Amino acid sequence: MKRHTRRTKHIATVGACLGLAVTGVGGLQAQSNPASSDDKIKQLEKQNQDLQKRLDTLEAVAQKEGLLPSGKGGDPPVSALTDVSLSGFVTTSYFHDSSEPPGPGHISPGYLWNRVNDSFSINKFKLTLASPPVERSGDKFDVAYRVSLIAGQDAPIVNSKAAVIGFDYLREAYLEMNIPIGTGLNVRAGELISLLNYESGDGGAANINFSQGFQWFFTGNGPAAGIQLGYTFCDWLDVKLRVQNGLYAGPVDNNSSKTVVGAIDIKPTDKLWFNVLFFGGREDAFVQSLWGASLLGGWQATDQLSFGTELDYFDFHNPGAVVPGGSNPVWSAGLWTAYDFTKQVGLGLRTEFLSDHSGVDVSGGALGFLNPPGTGQDLTSVALTLNYKPVPRLKIQPEIRFDHTSWSGGFVAGKQNRVIFGAGASYIF
C-alpha cells in the first residue's frame, strides 16, 4: 500500500468520523433547526471530496515525475535503504621499535599495524554497508549483501590486491542467498574474508591486541574472490565449503587454478567452540601448490576470563628448480588470553610461535624480512595490551610487545630481539 494512499484514506476516514460527529450533534438540534444541520453536513462532505480530489491530483503528478511508483501495491523508491546498516571505525596509533629500523621507510619487518617507526599513523578507516543477513530456513528464498571498504596505512595489506585498479579500498563485497533446501543452504559469492584466521583483520578495533600476530599474515590469508556454500545441520554443527581464486590471489586471479577451503564449525556449548579447516590447490603464484589444515578455538571460561587458540600447518610445494624446491612445511601456534576487570578495563595477552625452516614463507622481502628464500627462521612473539573503554564507542590500547627471530641476520642490522611499545585508539560507530 502506498504511503500517500494510506494518507488519503486516513483523511477520508477522519472526514467520515467528523461527519458522524456532526450528524450526532445535528440530531440533538434537529427539532429546533433541521435545515441548518443538513446544510452543514453537506458542506463538510463537499470539503472532504475536494480534498480527496486534490490529493489524487498530487499523487498522479508524483507518479508522472517518478517520485512515486505507478500501479497498486508498489514499494516506495527508497525502500531498499530502509533496512541498510552503516557501521565502521577509525583507528590511529603511535609506536616505537627498539631495534630502530633504518631508512628509507623505517619499516619494522613483519610488524602490523604500525609499521613505520616513531610515526603517527592513521591505520584504518572502515565503512560497512549491509542489509540484514539472510534468514536461514527451508521455507523461503532470501537474499542479502555486504560491502566493506578500508582506507589508510594498513589498506594495502588488509585489502587483498589493493594495487589492482578498481579494488583499491575494497575489503569485502558479496551477495548472500538462502536457498530453501533442508534447514536452508547459505550461498555467498564475491570477495570473501578468510576463514583461516583467529584474529580479525580489523586489528585493535576488533581484537584484544592492537598489533597483529605473525600468524594472521604468514599462516593465514587475505580476502579472495570465490563462492561459498554453508549448511547448518543443528545448533552445534555447521559446515562450509569454498572455492576461490587461490589462497593469495585476491579479487583477480592471474591463472585458471583454484583453491578449495573447507570448515567444520563445532559448538558443543554456548561457551566453547572450535573450527577444523582444510585447504589446498594449485596456486601458480609464489608457489606451485599449497595444502594444509588449521584448528581455531575459543573458550569463555568465566564471565571475565576467556581463551583462544590457532594451530596451523602449511605445506608449500615448488618445482625442484625453484629455491626452495620440493615440499616445505611451515607451522605455527598461538594462544590468546583475555581478562576483563570491569566493562571498561581489561587485559589481552597473545603468545605465538611460527616455524619456517626453509624460508619459503617468511623470507624474500615479505613484510620487510631480509632473509632470502631458502634461509629459514623461527619467530616468537609475546604482546600484552591494556584495553580501556572510557565510553562505549572508544577503545584505547596501550601495548608492549617482544619479538625474537632465530635468524642471525635479525630483524634489522643483526638484531634478533626487539621491543615495540606505544598505543592505538579506535572509535567504533
N, C-alpha and C positions, 0 to 999 in steps of 0.2 A: 504494500500500500504506500503510495507516495506521501511525502510529508505534507505538501500543500493540500492534497486531497483530504488528508486527515484533518487539517486545519479548517478546511471548508465545511466538512461535515460537523466539526465541533461547533463552528459558528452557527450552522443551521440548527444544531441541537439546542444551543443556548437560546437562539431566537424562538424555537418552538416552546422551550420552557418558559421564556418570558411571556410568550403568547398565552400559555396556560395560566400563568400567574395573573396576567391582565384579565383573562376570562373569568378567573375566580373573583377578582376584585369587582369586575363588571357585574358579576352575578349578584353581589351584595348590593349594588347600586341600581340594579335593573328596574326596581319598582319606581325609582324616582326619575332616572334619566336613561332608558334603554337605548335610544337613538345615539346619544353621545358615546356610550360604551362601544357600540358596534363600529362607529367611525374610528375610534382609537385602535381597535383590533385590526381593522382593515389597513390603517396607516402603518402599523407596526409590521404587518405581513408584507406590505409593499416595500418597506425599507429593507426587510430581510431578503426579498427577492432581488432587489437592486444590488445589494452587497454580494449575493451569490453570483450574479452576472459579472460583476467587476472582478471577483476572484477567478472565475472561469477564463475571463479575457487575459488576465495577468499570467495565468498558468499556460495558456496557449502561446503567448509571446515567449515565455521562458523556454518552452519546448522547442519553438522555432529557432531560438538563438543557441540551442544546445546546452542551456543551463539546467534543464531537467530532461530525463529520458522520456521519449514518447511511448505511448501504449500504456496498458494497465499492468500493474504489478512489477514495474521495473525498480531496480535498486538505485539509490542516489549515486551520482557520478563519483563521489569520494568515499563510497562505502568500503573500498579496498584499503583505505587508510585508517579506518576507524579502529582496527584491532592491531595495528603495527606498533611494535615496541621499539623504542630508541634507547640504547644504552652504550656504555663505554667507559673510558677512563683516560686520565692524563698522568704520566709518570715522569719525574725528574730526579736527578741524583748527582752526587759528587763523591768520588772515591780516590784513594791514594794507594799505589802499588809500591811496596818497599824495595822491589827489585829494580825500580827506576828504569823502565823500558826506554831505550833511546829513540831519538828522532830518525827519520821523519815519521810523524804519526804518533809516537809514544804509545804504541798499542801493546796491551798486556795479552800475550798469547793465550788463547783458549778461555779467556775470561769474558763472561757475559753477565750483566748487561751494561756495565760502564767501562768500555774497552779503552777509552782514551784516558791516560793517567792524568790526574790533577786537572780535570776539566769538568765544568758544569755542563750537564748533558740533559737534553730533552729526549728521553729514551723512547717514549711511545705516546702517540695519541691514537686511541682506538675508538671506532664508531661502528656500532652494530645495528642493523635494521633487520627485523624478523617478524614474521607472522606468528600466531600461536602454533606450536608444534602439532603435527597431525595426531588425531585421536586413533590409537591403535585398537582396531576391533575387526571382527569378522562380519560385520553387518553393512558397512558403508565405505565407499571410496572417499578419501580425503587427501588434500594437498596443502603444502606449506612451502615456505622458503626462508633462507637465512643468508645475510651478506655481512661480512666484517671487513673493515679497512683499517690498516695500521700505517701511520706515518711517523717519522722520527729517526733517531740514530740507529735504532735496532731493526728498522724495517727491512734492510737488505738481507738480514739473517732470518727474521721471523717469517717474512713473506717469501716463500719458496720461489726462486727465479724472479726476484723483484726487478732484475735488469731487463726482463722481457717487456717490450713495449706493449702497453695495454694492461699489464699486471703489476705496475709499479707499487701500488698501495694495497693490492688485494690480498687479504689473509685467507678468507674462505668465501665461497658462494655456491650454494647448492639448492636444488629442488628436493623436496621431501614428499613422498606419497605413501599412503596406506592403501594396500590392495586387500580387499576383504576375502582373505584365504585363511582358514583356521582361526587363530586368535588375531590375525592381522599381519600381513607381510609388509615390513617397513623398507622402502626403497629410497636411497639418496643418490643423486647424480650431480656432479660438478666438482669444484675444488674443495677437498675434504681435509680436515685436520687429522694428524697422525693418530693411530690407535696405540702406538708403542710406548708413549712417554707417560711416566707417572706425573712429572711436573707439567704445568701448563706453560705454553709459550708466552702467555701474558705476563710472565715474570712476577715481580713482587705484588702486583695488583691482585693476583690470584693465589700465589704460593706463600708458604710460611717463611721462605728465604727470599731475599731480594735478588741476589745473583742467581744465575742458572748453573746447574751442575754439569760436569763433563758428560754425563750420561745423556742428557737431553739432546746434545748435538751429535756426539760420536757413536752412541749406540741407541739412537732414536732416528727420527726422520721428520722432515718438514711436511707441509701440506702438499697434496698432489691431486691431479685430476683423475677421476675414476667413477666407478659405480659401486654401491654397497647395498647388500641385502641383509636385513636383520629380522630375526624372528624370536619372539618370547614364548617359551614353552610353558613357563609358570612363573610365580613370583620370584623364584630364586635362580632361574636358569634362562639365559639369553645367549644367542649366537649371532655372529656377524661374519659375512664373507665379502671381501672387497677385491676388485680388480682395478689396478691403477697404472699410470704411466711410470713404471719403475719406482724404486723406493726413494730416489733422489731426483726424479725428472721434473717435478713440479707441474705447472699447468700445461706446458707444451713439451712434448717428447721429441727427441732427436732420432728416434728409431722406432721400429714396429714392435719391439719387445715389451712385455708386460710383466708386472709383479702381482702375486696373489698374497693377500693378508687375511688371516682368519683369526677370530677371537671367540673364546668360550668364557662368558661372564657368569660367575657364580656368586651368590649372596646368601650364605647359609642362615644368617641372622641380620637384623637391621643395623648391627654394629660391626659386622665383618663381611669383607668382600675380597675377591681376587679374580684376576683375569689371566687366562692362559692364551698366549698368542703364538702363532707360527707365521712365517713369511718366507717367500722365496721366488726366484725367477731370474731370467736373463736380464742383465742391466744394460750392458754396452755403453756405460758412461765412463766412470773412472775404474770400474772393474767389469769383468765379463759376466759374472753371475754372483748372486748373493743368496744365502739361505740362513735361517736362524730361528730362534724362539725366545720368548720373553715371559716373565711372570711378574705381574703387578698385583699389589695387595694393600689393604688398609684395615686397621682395627681401631675402633673408638673404645679404648679400654675403660675409661670413665668419662664423665661429663667434661672433665678438664684435660685428660691425657689421651693422646692419640699417636698411632704409629703408621708408617707407610714403608713400602719396600719396592724395589725394582731389581730384577735379576735378568741379565741379557747374555745371549750367546749369538755371535755373528760369525759366519764362515764366508770370507771373501775369496773368490777364485779368479785367478788370472791365467792367461796362456803362459807357457814356460819362458817365452822371450821377454815378458814384462817383468819389471822389478817392483815389488816381489812377486814371483810367479808361483803357480800352484795354489794349494789350499792354505789360507791364512786366517786362523781363528782370532777373534777379539771378544773378550768377555768383560762384564762389569757387574758391580753390586752396589746398591745404595740403600741407606736406611734414613728415614725421616722421623723425628720425634718432636711433638708439639705439646706444650703445656700452657693453658690459659689460667692465669692467676685471677683475672676478672674479665668482664666483657671488653674492657678497654686495653688490658695489658697481657701479653703472652710472650713465650719464647719459642723459637724454632731452631732445631739442630739438624743439620744434614751431614752425614758421613758417607763417603763413596770411594770406590777403588775401581780403576779401569786398567786393563792389561792389553797391550798391543805389541807383542814381541817382535813381529816382523815389520812394523811400521807401515802397514797397508792403509790404516785409517787415520791415525793421529800423527801426521807427517806431511812433508812436502808443501808447507805453507798453509795447511788447513788451519784456519783461525789464527794464523801467525806463528805456528810451531816451526822451529828451524831445522829439526832433524829431517834428513832426506828419506824418501821411500826406501824401505829395506832396513832402516835403522829404527829399532823399536824402543818403546819406553812404557813404564808403568806410571800411572798418575794416582795420587792420593790427595784427598781434599776434605777439610772439615770447615763448616760455616755455621756460625752462631748469630742469630738475628733476633732483635727485640721487635716485637710487633705492638705498636702503640696506636690506638684509635681514639683520639680525644673526642671526636664526633663520628657518627656512624659512617659518613662517606669519605673520611680522610684516614689514610693509613701511612704512618711514618715508621721506617725500618732502618735503624742503625744496625750495622753488620760488621763483623770481623771474620776474616776467612784465612785459613792456612792451606797452602798448596805445596806439594812436593812432586818432583819428577825424578825417575831413576836414570834418565839420560845425563851423561856427564856434561853435555853441552848446555844443559839447563834451560830455563825459560828465556833468559837473556844473559849474554856475556858470561856463561858458565855458572850462573846462579841457579842451583837446584831447588831452593826453597824461596818462598815469598809469603808476605803477609799483606793482605789487601783489606783496607778498612775505610769506612765512610758511612753515608746514609742516603736512602732514597725515600721518596714520598709519592703517593698516588692519591688522586682524587677520583672517586668512582661514582658515576652517575647512571 
